[in-house]
Amino acid sequence: MEQFTLTLSAPAAGRTRFAYSVVKEVVQSVRTLGDPASHALHLPWVTATRPAVAALDLDLLAALVPVPTTYLPDFFTPRDVTLEPELGTELAQLRAAPAARVRAGIDRLPVATRDTPAVRALHDRPRAGLRRLAEQIEAYWEVAIAPHWPRMRRVLDGDVRYRAKRIAEGGLDRLFADLHPRVSWSGGTMRVAHHSLRAARTSLEDGLLLVPSIFCWPGVYSASAPWRQPMLTYPARGVATLWETGGAAPPAALAGVLGATRARLLAELGTPASTTDLAARTGLAAGSVSAQLTALRAAGLTAAHRDGRVVLYARTAAADALLRSAAGAGG
């Protein structure tokens, strides 16, 4: 394995932040469609999405994300990413990418990829090629990602809340302790094990941009282009629940105390979810889910907060402790 290292000064470490990218999710999901065996977690999505995607003209987008994927061109990554990503804004940044950056990114791709007609055209005429790429990404987004984006956003938001709490509890040491098996942190330096990337960077001012992702699972990806803030993309916590319909099994001991329905709902709330999400996962009526969540909230086992027009529920620390205790008792 190779290694990417990033050393942060104290001021830079204090500027570590989180963001999402809708274009990066599109690109990672194209890779997932091309190699579903390596991304089995997303097979329900692959099965549902492939027929709709097959009708689209995606020759340039597909060519730029070959399987296996060892490198993705830097121009796919928006320069400015936030916690409120907008597809239109990111596509505008993509279309405005400097021609030199586009060509440099293409030159790093495998020869077989560079020699495809669509990629050669992008290299020869970057401005026209980027417009075409943006059109393909937008068409793909509408059929493959947009129908699922509200649920995906809730998983991403849940990850950020969890990671922010980890930082509050113990700084970057605690944040990195469970971020990803290939990522470690010590002495002000982050180390990321990669199959093909060897690089080192020291950041005195920029800090680190952490990007939780749905479709990068099970890998982790580093971006260290000198023109932008160093970035680490990692699988969002709770992504394994995204396509579940059968529901999580609660400890039997807990079900014996709370009742099977309330125990199951607590088990499902490893990441924040709405009443509608929980009803879809468990097969329970939305009214029943709402009533049970109200009871759990009154007992101090769930908390609720509003995200736009959606109310999200999450387990409290007391509920987490209760589940651990019940599981440890062999339930």
Residue, then its C-alpha position, 0 to 999 in steps of 0.5 A: m500500500e502507498q500512503f498520503t500524509l497531510t501535516l496540519s499546523a495548529p491554525a490549519a487544524g482549527r480550520t478543518r471543516f465538513a462539506y458535501s459535493v453532489v457532483k462527486e456523488v454522481v461520479q462515485s455512483v457512476r463507478t458503483l454502477g460500473d463495478p457493482a460487485s465491489h460495492a455490494l452495499h448499493l446493489p438495491w440502488v444499482t438494480a433499480t437505477r440501471p434501466a433508467v440510466a441505460a437510456l441516457d447518453l453518458d459516453l463522456l461521463a462513463a469514459l472519465v470514470p473507468v473501472p477499475t478507478t484509480y484516479l478521478p480528474d481534479f476538475f470533477t471536484p468543485r473549488d467551493v463546496t459547502l454543507e448546502p450543495e447545489l447541482g447548478t452551482e457545482l456544474a457552473q464551477l465545472r464548466a469554468a474549469p481552466a483548460a490547462r487543468v482539464r488537460a492535465g487531469i486527462d493526461r493522468l488517465p489510463v491510455a485506454t481512457r484518453d484514447t476514447p473519442a469523447v475524452r479526446a474531444l474534451h482534451d482538444r476543446p475543453r470548453a465545449g467538452l465541459r458543457r457536454l459533460a455538465e449536460q450528461i451529469e445533470a441528466y444522470w442526476e435527475v434519474a439516478i440521484a435526485p429521487h433518493w437525495p433527501r434520504m441521502r442528505r439525512v445520512l450525510d447530515g447525521d454523519v456530520r453531527y456525529r463527527a462534530k460531536r466527536i471533535a467537541e469531545g476530544g478534538l481531531d484525535r477522537l474524530f479520526a479514531d473511527l473515521h475509516p480503517r485506512v485513516s490514522w492521525s497522530g502528532g498533527t499528521m493524517r495518514v491515509a493508506h492508498h493502493s496507488l497514491r503516494a504524496a505528502r503535503t503540509s498545510l499551514e493555513d488551509g486546514l482539511l476539508l472532510v467530505p462524507s459520501i454515500f457512494c465512495w463506500p467502501g473506500v476513502y479518497s484523498a485530493s491534494a491538488p495545490w490549487r485547493q484545500p486538501m480533501l478527504t472523502y470517506p463513507a458516511r456513517g450509517v450508509a449501510t442503512l440507506w437501502e434497507t427495507g427489512g429493518a434492524a433487529p433489536p436485542a431481544a432483552l430490550a424488546g422484552v422491556l420496551g416492546a418489540t416495536r419501540a425496541r426496533l425503532l430505537a435500533e433503526l435510529g443509528t442515524p437520524a431518520s424521519t417518520t416516513d423513513l422509519a415507516a418505509r424501513t419497518g413496514l409500520a404505519a406512519g401514524s404508529v411510528s409517530a406515536q411510538l417515537t413520541a413515547l420514546r421521546a417522553a422517556g428521554l430515549t429519542a430527540a427530534h430536530r427540524d431539518g427544513r420541512v422534515v422532522l428527524y429523530a435520533r437516539t439519545a446517549a441514554a438510548d445508545a447505552l441501553l442498546r449496548s447494555a442489552a446487546g452485552a447481556g446476550g439479548 
